Amino acid sequence: MDNMGNYIKRSSQSGFFTIKNIIKITVAIALLFYMMILAYFLLFGESRMIAREMLIAHRQEYTNFVPFHTIKSYFEHFEYFVFRDWMNNIIGNILIFVPLGGFISVIYKKARVFWIGLLVGILFSSTIEWMQYKYNLGVCDVDDIILNVTGYIIGFIIFKIMHRFYRKNRAER
């Protein structure tokens, strides 16, 4: 047993099997699964396919390029919305991007700089909205980008706090 422990310790100190690399690989695999789940729910889910015919017929009514228009209407006319729909649109669009802010920050060191990370979040969300618009896979709404990027920033901040805590504890050892 002691030999195995020494082997793991030696492997983790040099070469590919460092703790950092193992964490990055694990997070990259988690990111891959996350992206597949995200694509399913935001682009190819059953509800998207059911609503597709309606979206094609009424595309102009549902498309929104005015920032904060949908968010504002959800708050101003809260009593007219089904609570589940309100939660899915406002809270769901934020929460669904929280993991991305953390995953990207772990994998890509450059994304740990706020402005670069912010650009990554905007690009991811904008790509999804563009695909929804181009292929009639959902409602294209600039407010979704705003909410998604808010979630990305929350994930980024959580990563920064956890990273600072990790570095502080590591320095104390």
C-alpha positions in Angstrom: 0.0 0.0 0.0 2.9 2.3 0.8 4.4 1.8 -2.6 1.1 2.7 -4.3 0.9 5.9 -2.2 4.5 6.8 -3.2 3.7 6.1 -6.9 0.7 8.4 -6.8 2.7 11.1 -5.0 5.6 10.9 -7.5 3.2 10.9 -10.5 1.3 13.9 -9.2 4.6 15.9 -8.7 5.8 15.5 -12.2 4.5 15.0 -15.7 0.9 14.8 -16.8 -0.7 13.5 -13.6 -0.5 16.7 -11.6 -3.5 17.6 -9.4 -4.1 20.7 -11.6 -4.2 18.5 -14.8 -6.5 16.0 -13.2 -8.8 18.8 -12.1 -8.7 20.4 -15.6 -9.5 17.1 -17.3 -12.4 16.4 -14.9 -13.8 19.8 -15.4 -13.4 19.5 -19.2 -15.4 16.3 -19.1 -18.0 17.9 -16.9 -18.1 20.9 -19.4 -18.7 18.5 -22.3 -21.6 16.9 -20.5 -22.9 20.3 -19.4 -22.7 21.5 -23.1 -24.7 18.5 -24.3 -27.4 19.1 -21.7 -27.4 22.8 -22.4 -27.8 22.1 -26.2 -30.7 19.7 -25.5 -32.6 22.0 -23.3 -32.0 25.2 -25.2 -32.1 23.9 -28.8 -33.4 20.4 -29.2 -35.6 19.6 -26.3 -39.0 18.1 -26.7 -40.7 21.4 -25.8 -38.6 23.2 -28.5 -39.8 20.9 -31.2 -43.5 21.1 -30.1 -43.4 24.9 -30.1 -41.4 25.1 -33.4 -44.4 25.4 -35.7 -45.9 28.2 -33.6 -42.5 30.0 -33.5 -42.2 29.8 -37.3 -45.7 31.3 -37.8 -45.3 34.1 -35.2 -41.5 34.7 -35.3 -41.8 38.5 -35.3 -44.1 38.6 -32.3 -41.7 36.6 -30.1 -38.4 38.0 -31.3 -37.0 40.7 -29.0 -34.0 42.9 -29.8 -34.8 45.6 -27.2 -32.7 45.2 -24.1 -34.7 44.7 -20.8 -38.0 44.7 -22.7 -39.0 41.1 -21.7 -37.4 41.4 -18.2 -39.3 44.6 -17.5 -42.6 43.1 -18.7 -42.1 40.1 -16.5 -41.7 42.4 -13.4 -44.3 45.0 -14.3 -47.0 42.4 -15.1 -45.9 39.7 -12.7 -49.5 38.8 -11.8 -50.4 37.9 -15.4 -47.7 35.2 -15.8 -47.8 31.6 -14.6 -45.2 31.6 -11.8 -43.4 28.5 -13.3 -43.0 30.4 -16.6 -41.7 33.5 -14.8 -39.2 31.3 -12.8 -38.1 29.5 -16.0 -37.5 32.6 -17.9 -35.9 34.9 -15.3 -34.2 32.6 -12.8 -33.7 29.7 -15.2 -31.8 31.8 -17.7 -29.5 33.0 -15.0 -29.0 29.6 -13.3 -28.3 27.7 -16.5 -25.2 29.7 -17.2 -23.7 29.7 -13.6 -21.7 26.5 -14.2 -20.3 27.8 -17.4 -18.6 30.7 -15.6 -16.8 28.3 -13.3 -16.0 25.6 -15.9 -14.4 28.1 -18.4 -12.4 29.8 -15.6 -10.9 26.5 -14.5 -10.0 25.3 -18.0 -8.8 28.5 -19.6 -6.5 30.7 -17.5 -7.0 33.7 -19.7 -10.8 33.6 -19.0 -10.0 34.3 -15.3 -9.5 37.9 -16.4 -13.0 39.4 -15.9 -13.3 41.1 -19.3 -12.1 38.0 -21.2 -14.5 35.8 -19.2 -17.3 38.3 -19.9 -16.6 38.1 -23.6 -16.7 34.3 -23.5 -20.1 34.4 -21.7 -21.5 36.9 -24.2 -20.3 34.8 -27.2 -21.7 31.5 -25.8 -25.1 33.1 -25.1 -25.2 35.0 -28.3 -24.4 31.9 -30.3 -27.3 30.0 -28.7 -29.7 32.9 -29.4 -28.5 33.2 -33.0 -29.1 29.4 -33.4 -32.5 29.7 -31.9 -33.4 32.5 -34.4 -31.7 31.0 -37.5 -33.1 27.5 -37.1 -36.4 28.3 -35.3 -35.3 26.3 -32.3 -36.6 28.8 -29.7 -37.4 32.4 -29.0 -34.5 34.8 -29.8 -34.5 37.4 -27.1 -31.7 39.8 -26.2 -32.8 39.7 -22.6 -31.9 36.0 -22.5 -28.3 37.0 -23.3 -28.4 39.6 -20.5 -29.7 36.9 -18.0 -27.3 34.2 -19.3 -24.3 36.5 -18.9 -25.5 37.5 -15.4 -25.4 33.7 -14.6 -22.0 33.4 -16.2 -20.7 36.3 -14.0 -22.1 34.6 -10.9 -20.3 31.4 -11.8 -17.1 33.4 -12.5 -17.4 35.1 -9.1 -17.9 31.8 -7.3 -14.9 30.4 -9.1 -12.8 33.4 -8.0 -13.9 33.0 -4.4 -13.1 29.3 -4.4 -9.8 29.8 -6.2 -8.7 32.5 -3.6 -9.7 30.2 -0.8 -7.8 27.3 -2.4 -4.7 29.4 -2.9 -4.9 30.7 0.7 -5.2 27.2 2.2 -2.4 25.9 -0.1 -0.1 28.7 1.0 -0.7 27.9 4.7 0.4 24.3 4.3 
